[in-house]
Amino acid sequence: AIHAVVSWLHLQFHLPCVACNALLAIFSLLLLFFNPATQVPFVTIQSGNRLLGVDKPIYTLPVCPTCRDVYPPAASPLSHDTCPTCKVNLFLPGQTPRGNTRSLKTPVVKYPYLPLSEQIASILKIPGIEATLDAWRHKHRTPGTFTDIFDGDVCHTKLKGPDGKLFFSNDVNERHGPNGELRLGVNLGVDWFSYIRSNIAPSHSSAPVSFSICNLPPEYRYRTANLMCTSIMPGLKEQAPDEVQRFLRPIVLVRVALVAVVCDKPAAHKLGGFGSHSHTHYCTACWIPSKDKASMNAFQRGAYPPRTNLEQRRLGEEYHNLASTNAQKNFVKEFATRYSELSRLPYFDLVQQIVIDPMHNLFLGLVKTHFYNIWVQSKILRPNYELTMLHNMLSDFIIPSSCGKLPTDIGIPAGGSLTADQWLLLATVYGPIVIPQIWSTYLPVDASSEALTRRLAVVEKAETQKQLEVTRKANNKASLAEAKKQGKEAYEAERSRIVQENLAMAEAKKNEKLQQAVAKQAEKVRQATVKKGGFRGPPPPPGDQQILEDRPEDPQVDDDPLTMDGSTGRLSLHPDDPTNFLKLSMAIRILVKRTITDNDLDVAHRLLCEYNIELVRLYGTGVIKPNHHYATHVVDCARNFGPLHDFWTFLFERLNKVLKSFKANNHSNGELETTFFREFHRTCETSRLIYSLHLSPVKSFRSEAARIMQKATQEERGTVAGLAALCQELDDMSADAGLAYALSPRRHEKIFSSETYRLLGHTLNTRFRHSPTHCQHEQPTSPHSIPLNCSGTFFDYVVINGKRFHASRAVGTHRSSIVHVVIPGEEPTHACGELIEIFQVDQHLHDGKHTFYFARMRWFRPYIGERTTIWDD
């Protein structure tokens, strides 16, 4: 237990090795002082880790420094000293630069690797884990309803085993697996992250290759110790698509099935053998050309031929058999396909089982594009007006702390970059409330038809200019090609003409900007004159004059929505903007539900298609990104893999934060990745060891030590112990997810306040009329009345269906105490309010002693005022 404590301090709180060794030495002295006959334990953390078994032996595979191919380790009979292709040494010389002999053969470039089979064996040693892994078999399933990944079509009907039968078959006689065999499904995640080694060193990119176990429920799957990191691709930079396949080659799946590849788009294209996401055929699900990404067909189901697994495998093999790099490059350009090592898995569908990650597509894609790229960067939301109102409203928001919080200065550089969680929060919580109010405040009262005409004029003008520019470039390219055939002089003459044309167009644009600047300056002078009470120019365009009076300062001509028109080339507020954004919000709100139905998916798909089509009408094709088309395939992924939380990349993305928190030596050539890899597996093994100590007899030294360590890890917030906080970020997401009902372990006895005491007496008398009670300071109303207990046990929070609700008086804030309650009855009553107190009271009634649990509430009153805003409909 002592070694476990010291190892835990080193890994969770970064206690230096020197301090750990000193602490072990001091513990040894104490043990000898109390019992001189005690055998002295190890006094170094390295020896202690070996004793605990948390230092798992990992494999260090050599990588060719030139071609980046991966070879077997030095101990393997298949090992190579030099790369057969490049004839470059794979291992460092036998002697160091100082003349010392190396005890082990050390690769020039290291690729740390630990087989999946060994990690699964380590996880299966956890007591009770096998029953948890098979718990999905006993869960009630409803056709057309998706509660987890096993309700999805891939696990339910498509994924076949070597015998040709369903891998996850679950007949009545298979409640413990076919022939009693435990069958596991895993999701593969690969994500590059940058690590800044120093202020002068270049950025270093590493790529963890990790697996999550689909069988685990979310409350266990998202824990750091249950994530299996099989390797980390070494930097300095991201691997090319073909290099990625070489690093995947050593990974072998034994007696498990790869259910899905869960990555962002660049990584998914590399792993699956697809062309780049900037390719002409950029979609991994269908053959839509990039020129059609903003067309109406791009948002219609079945408008383009779907990619198929057989086609992808055939094209991948053709690519693999090409002899030259140029031939492969031309092949990718034409067919948008490369070879993928995943094709070695005969059951794996290279199209359907490589998902479109909803986190990057919806939250970091559509929501971020709409709010930041369209509204903020185009100054539809202006710093002194709409954004200021947004910031003021955000500062007044009071929402449950479990929902998270947005920076109050969002949309300006001081607000920083938002995480995927925060974009989700903006789309589903803040946005639907704030956006309509901003538009109702700043949209001119008579702007309905005028704004539409003006917006369409601006969009059409921009589209026309864009098409003319595309046509001009295409014509110039064709004319250059034709001139090249006529000889060098004709080519040079045509090239000179194109250069002169480009210069003339640049000069014209420059003059146009200067004229606009002069007009703006003249308008500023006119406004300044009007403000001083001097000469008054022509009246401003019609609009809501009250809004103008309430604004903090006179708007500039390029900022005022009342003066924007087609001549400025700027977009302004439009009455259809909020409705369009709310369609996106509603679609995301449906898709992120824990339980989702076929009908929900149909509605979400329809909303996303309508949103994209309206977006083109409101802002033009220039705002459309590949993500807008990808979103039309997210619903298909949900049908294949269940609710979004079963196949999004939050877990793999946050793993990167955990790895970057480790102390490293900042060396290159795989040294950095090897350090990350060892420390991560030490952390996982230590977490499992502490859990096993926790199962020791109650009140024993080991059990109590494990309890204290777990409690300290849970309480670690916002300190320099980055790993503890970051691991806890993963664990806290679902620490209560498996609980239907539980009360906080922290509790205390105290006397009821007079108001709570009076309400308690009234409630008991209403519920138990046959057994009246009375407050001890009051006269009994019945001769058979029983005195009411004046004290109770108060709790900090209650967990109901996996969600934690805090008593506001216990935690000092009501941010985590807002609840929605459905009171049963013939017509159920919906009520919202603040949870003030949670308590238990033991009370004698006529039929004996009873224990009651109560929650004291402060109910909200329904709003019954006028509703005359643009978002009532």
N, C-alpha and C positions, 0 to 999 in steps of 0.2 A: 504493500500500500504506500509506503514511503517513496519508493521509486516511481510509482504511478503519480503521486502528487507532484514530485519534482519534474517529471516529464511533462505533465499537464501545464505546470507553470511556464516551462520553456516554450511549449507549442502555442498555448493560448494567450500568454501575456508577454512572449518574447524575452523571458528572463535569460540573460546571456549564459553561455556554457560555463564560464568561469564562476559566475554566481551560483549556478546549479551545483557545480562540484564543491564549492565552499559549503553550501547548504547541506549536501549529503555528508560531508565530513563532520559538520556540527551535529547532525542527527546521530552519526555513529558514536561521537563522544558522549552524547546524552544516553544512548543505549548502554554503553560501557559503564557509565557512571551509575546507572540504576541497577545494572546486572553485569558485573565484570565477566561472567562466564558466557555472555552472549557472543555469538559468532559475528564478527564485524562484517556488515554488508558492503557492497561495492560503493566506492566513493567517487566515481565519475559517471556522468550522465550517459556516456557511450556504453559503459558496461551495464548500467542500469537498463538502458533500452534493449540491449541484447537479452538481459534476464527477463524482461517483460515480453519480449517477442514482438515489439512494435517496429523494429527495423527489418522490414521485409526485404529480402534480397531481390534486387531488380536486375534486369538485363540491360547492358549498354551496347547497343548495336552500332557498328561502324558505318559511317556515311561517306561516300566519295566526295571530296571537296570540290570536284569539278562537275560531274554529272548529277550529283545528289542522289545516286542510287544507294539502296540500303542492303547491307550484307549481314550474314549470321555473326553472332558474337565470337570472341576469340576462343572460347572454350569449345565451340562447336566443331565437329569433324569436317563441316562444310565451309569453315572459315577461309577467307582469302586475305593474304597480306597486301595485295595490290588490287586495284580495280581492273577487272579483265578488259574493260572497254577503254579506259583512259590511261592505264598503266601508271596510276598515281598511288602512292603509299596510303593505305588506310589506317595504319597505326604509327604512333610516334616512335622515334628511334629507341633502341634498348637502353641508351644512356641519356641522362638529362644534360642540359648545357653545362652544368657544373661537374659533370663526370660521374655522377651517381648512377647506379644501376636501378632501373625501374623494376619493381617487384611484380607488376602485372602489365600485360600488353594494354596500352591505352589508345583508344581510337583518336584520330586527328579531329574528327567531328563526331560527337556523341549523340545518339538517339535513345533516350531512356524508354524502356518498354517493360511492361508487366502483363503477362497473359490474362485474358479475361477469366479463364478457367480457375486460376489461382485466387483471383479476387472473389469470385463467386463462392469458392470453397471457404474463404475467410468469413464471408457474410453468413453462410449457412451454419456456422458454428454458434451464432447468436441464439440463445435459448428462445424457442417458440417462433422462430422466423419462418419455418416451413409452413406452419399453419396460417401465418399471415400471407405468405405468397400464394397459397391456395384458397384464400378466403373469397376471391372473386367467383369461385365456382358455386358458392352457396347464396349468392346475391340474386334477389328476384329481378327478372328481366321482363320488360314490356316492349312488344314490337312497336317500332316507330318512335321510341324514347331512348335517348342517349344519356347515360349517367357516367360512363367511363369508357376507356379505350376498347374494352371487350364487347361493348354494344356496337362498335363501329364495324363496317362491312369487312375490313381487312382481317380482323381477328375472328369475326363471327362466321364469315362465309368464304373468304378468299385464301387465307394463308394455309398452305398445305405442307405436311411433313414428308419425310422420305418415303413413307408408305403410300403416299397419294391421298391420305385422309386429312381432315382438318387438324392442324397442329394443336389448336385450342378447342378440340371437341369436348363437349361437356354433357354427355348423355347421363341418364339416371344412374347407370352403373359405373360412371367415371367421376364421381365426386371427389376422388383423391387422385385424379389423373388417369389416363389410359394405362392399364396394367400397373397402377399404383405409382406411375412415374411423375415426378415433379417437372413441369414444363414451364420454362421461363421465356418471356419476351423482353427485348431490350430496344431502346431508342438510341441512335448514334447521334452525337453532337460534336461538331468541329467549329471552332471559332477563333480567329486570330485576334490577338491583343498586342498593343504596343507597350513596351516597358522602357522607361527612360533611365538608362544606367548612370548617367551623370549629365551635368549641364553642358559638357563639351562633346560627349559621345553621341553618335547618331542614334536615332530611335531603333529599338530592337523589337522585331515581331516574332511572337511564338504562337503555336497553335495546339492547345490541348485536344486530344482525341479521347472522348469520354462516353460512357454509357449509363443510362438510367434504367432501372428495372420497372417494366410496365406493370408487373403483378403487384407491386407495392401500392397501397393506397396513398393519396397525396400527402397525408400527414407524416409518412415515412419516406416517400420517394424524394421529397424535396429537402431531406436532411443531408448535410455534407458527407457524413460517414457512410451513407448508402449509395453514393455516386462512385462509379468505377472509372477511374482515369487510366487508360491503358498505355498512353504514350503522350509525349509532347514534341511536336515537330520543331526542330531547332531553327533559329533565325540565321542571319540578320534580317532577312526580308521574307515576305510571303512566298510560299512555294507556287510555282507555275502548275497548271492543271495536270500535266503529265508527271511532274514531280510528286504531287499529292498521291497519285496512284501507287508510286513506289513506297511511300511511307505507310500506305494502307496494307501493303502486301503481307507484312508479318502478322497482322491481326487475324486470328482464326476464331471463329465462333463454334464452340463445341457444346452440343446438346442444349443450345438456346437458339431462338429465332430472332433475327433482326426484323422488328416490326416497322420501323420508320427511320428515315434520316431527317433530323431536325436541325436545320442550320439557317443562317441568313442566306439571301439569294446568291451572292458571290461564292460562298462556300458550297452551297447545294449544287451549283452548276459545276464546280470543280469535282466534287465527289461523284456526281451522277454521270459525268461525261457529256454534259451539255455545253453548247457554245456559250460565250460570255453573255451576261445579261444586257450588254450593249450590242449584241449581234442583231442582224436583220431579222432572224427568227429567235426572239429572246425568250419566249415562253416555254416552260418545261412541260406544260400540259397540252398545248395545241400548237398549230403551225401558223399562227397569226404573224403577218409581216409587220415590221416596225412602222411602216408608212401608214398602216391602218389603226395604230394604237389609239387615235382620237376619233375614229369613225363610230357610227352608231352600231355597226356589227361587232365592234370590239367588246360591247357590253351585252351581247345577245348570246344565250346559251346555244351551242352547237353551230355557230356561224362559221367556224373554221375546223378543218380536219383535226381530230385529236391525235396526239402522239400515242404510240403503243409500245408495250414492252418488247414484243418481237421485233418491231422495227428498230428500236433503240439498240437492242442486242446485235442485230445484223449490221447496222451501221458502225457500231463500236468495234466489231470484229474486223470489218473492212478497214477501219482506221488503224487498228492494231497491226494489220498485216502490211501496211505501207512501209516501204523501205527508207524513204528520205524524209527529212524534216519539211522540205518545201512541199512535198506531196501531201503530207499530213496537214500542213497549213492551208493548202488549197481545198482539201477535203472538208475541213472545219468551216471554211468560208462558204462552201456550197451547201453542206448538210447540217451544220450546227451541231455536230456530234463528235465525241471522242470516246476512247475506250475507258471503261470503268472497272476497277477491281471488284466492284459489287456484283458484276455479272457472273462471277464465280459462284454466287449463291443461286442455285437453280430455282428456288422458290421466290426470290426477290423480284418484285415488279419495279423496274428502273424508272417508271413514270409515276405510278400511283403511290408508291411507298416513299417517294422523296417529296416531302410536304412543302407547301408554301407557308412559311412561318407567319402566323397572324400577328405576332408582336412587331416584327419589322414591317410587315405589309400594312396593317391597319393603324397601329399606334404611332410608330416612327415613320410611317409612310403617308397614308391618307390624311390623318389628323394633323400631323406636322406640316404637310404641304399646304393644306387648306388654311390653317391659322397663320403660320409664319410666312411661307413663301408667297401666298396669295394676299392675305389680308395685311400682314405687317410690312413685308418688303414692298408691296405695291402701295403702301400708305393708305389703304382703305381704312385701317385703324390707325389714326394719327396720334403721335405722342402727346399733344396737348389737349386732346379731346377724347376720342373713343378709348384710347389706351389708358388715359388718366381715370376715366370713369370705371374701366375694368379693374384697375389697381385699387381704387377706392372700394369697390364692391368685394374684391377678394379679401381685403383686410377686414371686412365686416362679416365674412362667412364664419359660421360655426357649424362644423360637421363632425361626425364621429372620428376619433383619432385613427381608427382602423382604416379609414378611407385614405389617409395621407393628406398632404397639404401642398398647394402650389405656391411658388414664390410670388409675392405681391407685386413685383415689378417685372412680370412676365412680358415678353415682347420687346424688351430693350436690352442692350448689352449687359447692363448691371444685373439682369435677371438670370444670366447664364443659360446653359443648355438644359433642357428638360429631359428626364429619363422617360423610358417607355411607360412606367407606372403613372407618371405625371401627365403624359399625353392622354392616357386612358382616362385619368381622373378629369381632365379638361373636357373630354368628349362626352362623358356619361354623367358627370355630377355638376361641375361648374358651368360648362358651356350652355346646356339647355336652359339654365336660369338667367345667365348674364347676357348672352348674345341677343336674345329678343329685346331685352330692356335697353341695351345700347342702341339698337336700331330704332326702337320706338322713340328714343330721346333725340337722336341726331338726324333721323330721316326727315326731310321736308314733308310737311303735311299734304302737299299737293303733288308728291313726286311719283305717284303710281305709274301713270302713263308716260310722264316726261322722263323719268329715270330709265324706264325700259327702252325708250327710243334712243336716249343718249348712250346707254350701256351698249346696245346693239350696234350703234354707229361706231363706237370705239372698238368693239370687238371685231366688227367687219373690216374696219380700216386696218387694224393690226393683222388680221388674217390675210387681207389682200396684199399688204406689204410683205408679209412672210412668204406667200406663194410666189410673188414677183421675184423675191430674192432667190428662192429655191430654183425657179425657172431660169433666172439669169445665170446662176452658177452652173446649172446643168448645160445651158447653151454654150457658155464659155469653155466648159470642159470638153464638149463635143467639138467645138471649133478648134481648140488646141490639138485635139487628136487628129482632126482632118488636116490641119496645117502641117503637122509633123510628117504626114505622108508625102507632102509636097516638097519637103526639103527644109534645110536649116534656116534659110532666109525667111521663108514663109512662116515658120514656127516662131522665130524671133519677132517678126513684125506683129503677128497675132498676139504674142505674149505682151509686147509693148502696148498694144491697143487696150488689152484688158487691164494692165497696170494703170494707164491713164484714166480709164473709165472708173476704176476703183478710187483713184485720187480725187476725181471730180465729184463722185458721190460722197466721199468723206468730207470734202470742202462744203458741199451743199448742206450736209447734216450739221456741220459746224456753224454755218451761217444761220440755219434755222434755230439752233440753240441760242445763238447770240440774240436773235430777234425776240425769242421768248423771254430771255433774261431782261432785255430792255423793257418789254411790256410789263414784266413782273415788277421791275423797279419803279416804273411809272405808276403802277397801281398802288405800290407802297406809299409813294409820295402823295397820291390822291387821298389814301386812307388817313395818312398822318395829318393832312390838311383838314379833312373832315373832322378828325378827332379834336383838333385845336379850335374848332368852331369857325374856321375860315371858309374858303370856297368849297361849296358842296358840288360834287360831280353828279353824274346820273345815279338814280336810285339803284340799289342792289336788286338782283333777281328776286322774284317773290319766294317766300318761304316762311318758316316759323320765326317771326321776329323775336319771340320770347326766348328762343334758344340762343339767338345771337346776343341778347342782352345778358344771359346768364354765363356766357363763356368767359374764361379767365382773361383773354386778351383778344384784340382784333386779329382775325385769321388772315394769313397771307393768301394771296390769290391762288397759289398752288395747293393750299390746304383746305380751302372752304368747299364743302360738298355742294354749296349752292352756286358756285361759279365754275365748277368742273363741267366740261363739255367735250365733245369730240375733238375740238381744236387743240386741247391740251395733251391729248394722248393718254390721259390718266383715267383710271376707273374710280367711280364713286359708289356710295351706298346704294343698294338696290333693294326694294321691298321683298324680293324673292330670296335674298341671301340667307336669312335665318331659317326659312323653311327647308332650303337645300341642305344647310348644315345639320339641321335636326334630323333629316333622313339618315345621314351618316351616323349621328349619335344613336338613333334608335336601332339601327342595324347592329352597331357594336354592342349596345346594351343587351340585345337579344343573344348575340353570339357568345358573350362572356358568361352566360348563365351556367351554373353547375349542372343543371339538368336541362336538356334541350330536346325538342321534338322535331319530327319531319316538317310539321306545319311551321314551326319557328324558323327552320332553315329556309323554307320557301319564302316566307315573309322577309327574312334578312336578305336573301338574294335579290328579291324584287326591289327592296329599298336601295341596295348598293347599285343596282343597274340604273334606277331612276336618278340617284344622286349623281352618278358619273355623266349621264346624258344631260342633265340640267347644268352640271358644272361646265360642260362645253358651251352650252347656250349662254351662260352668264359671263364666262371669262375667256372663252376661245380655246382653241386646241393647244395653244402654247403652254397651258398649265398642266396638261395631261402627261403623266409619267407612266412607265411600265407598271408601277404598283397599282394604278387604277384598273388595268386589265387583270393583273394577278388577283385582285380582290374578288373577281367573279368566279374564281376557282376555290376560294377559301371554304365556301359552303360544301363543295365536293370533298375537301379534306376533312371537314367535320363529319360528314357521313361515313367516311372511311375510318376515322380515328376517334370519334366521339367528341365531347366538349373541348373547347379550345385549350383549357388548362392541361389536357393530356398530351398536347403536342406543340406547345409553344416553347420558345428558347430562353425563357427567364432563368431556368435552372443553369443552363450551360453558360449563359452570359454572366451570371453572378459568380460562377466558378472562377472566371477570370479575375474578379476582384479578390477572391480568396487567395489565388496563386500569387498575385502581385503584392499581397501583404507580407509574404515571407521575406526574411532577410536573405540576401543572396550575395555571391562574390562578384557579380557583374562581369564575369568572364564570358567570352564568346565561344563559338564552336561547340555548342551543346552543353557547356558547363552550367550555364544559367538554368536551362531547362531541366538538367539533371538535379540541381538543387531544389527547384520547385517541386519536382516529381517526388523526391525522397521526403521532403517535408510534408507534402500533402498526404502521402500514405502513412507517415508516422502519425499525423493528426487523426486520420480515420481509424487506425488501429488503437490509438489511445482512447478515442471516443467509445469504441466497442469494449475496451478493457474496463473503462469506468462504468459502463452499463452492466457488465458482468459482476463488478464489485458491488454495484447497487442491489443485486439479487442475493447478496449474502444475508445471513440471518439478521432479522430486525434488531436495531440498536447495537449491532456489532461494530467494531472499529472500522472495518472495511466498508460496511453499509453506510455508516455515518459520514465517513470521509468522502465517499462517492456522492452522497446527497449534498454535502457542502460544496463540492466542486461543481456539480450540476447547477446548484443554486447561484453560485458566483458567476458562472458562465452566462446564465440567464439574465443576471442583473447588470452585466457589463454593457454600458451604453456610452457612446461618444467619448471614449478615452483613447489613449495612444495604443491600447491593445487592439490593433486593427483586426487581427484574425478573429478574436473572440466576438467582436461586434459583427463582423461580416458573416461568420458562420451562423451567428444567432439570427442575422437577417434572413438566412435561408430557413432556419429552424422555426422561427416565430411565425412564419407565414401560415404554418399548419400545425402548430403545437397543440391546438385544441380541436383540430378538424375531426378527429375520430371520436369526440365526446358528444353524446346526446344531451347529457346534463351533468354538471359538476359545480361545486361551490369552491371558492378560493381556499387554499390551505391556511392562509392567514386570516385569523378571526380573533375577536376579543369580546369579553363580557362587559356590558355597561347598562346603566339605568336608562329607560326610555325617556326621551324628551316629553314634555307635557302634551304637545300636539300629537306626536306619534302614539303615546299612551292612550289618548282619547280616541283616536281613529281606530286603534287596535280593539278597544272595548266595543266600539260601535260595530265593527266588522264581525266580531265573534258573536255578538248578540243577534245580528242579522242572520248569520249562517246557522247558529245553533239556538233557536228560540226555546227549545225544550230544556236548555241548560244555561240560564242567564248568568252573566258575570258582571262585576262592577269594579270601577277603579277604586283603589284602596283609600283615596282621599275623599270619596263621595259616599253618600248614604245609599245602601242597596235599595233597589226598586222592588225587590221581591224577597220574601223571607228565605227562599231557597237559593238566592244568588251567591255565587262563589267569588271571592276576591281575585282580581286579575294580577298575575305576576307582573311586577314592575321592572324587570330586567330581562335582557335577552342577549343572544350571541349575534354579533354583527359581522358581516363578511364584506370583503373588498369588491368582489365581483362574482358573477355567475356565468357559467358556460352553458349555452343552449344551442343544440344542433351545430356545434363546432364554432360558435361565435361568442366572443367574450363581451359582457356588458358590465361596466363598472358602476358602483354606487357613487354618485357625485359628491356626497358628503365625505366619503372615505378617501377619495383621491384628490379632492379639492378643485375639480373642474367637471363640467358637464359635457365635454367634447366626446367622451366615450360612453355617455349615459343616455343618448337619444335612442328611443326604441319605438318600433311599430308593433302594436299588439292587436291580435284578432280575438275578440271576445266571442265565444261560441253562443249560439242561440238559433232560433228559427230563422232569423236573418242576422248573420254574424255582423258584429259591430267592429269597425276599424278605428283604432285610436292611436294617437302618437303623443309622446310625452317624455319627460325626464325621469330617469330612475334615481331616486334620492337615497334610499336606504334598502339594504337587503339584510334580513335578520331572521333568526330562529327563536321561537319562544316555546317553553314547556308549560302547559296549562292543564290544571285539573278541571275536568267536567264531571257531570253526574255519573258517567259510565267509565270513569277512570282518567288516568293521565294521558295527555296527547302531546305530540310534538308538531308544531306548525311552522311553515316557512312562508314569509311574507316579503313583498316588495312594496315599498311606499313610493307612489308616483306623484308627479306634478303634470297634469294633462294639459296639452295644448288645446286652445279653442279653435274651431274651424273658422276660416276667413269667409265672411259673407258680404264683403263690400262690393263696389262696382268693379267690373272687369272690362275695361274698354281699351285694350291694347291690340297691336297687330298680331299677337300670338294667341289670341283666344280661340281661334279656329283650330 
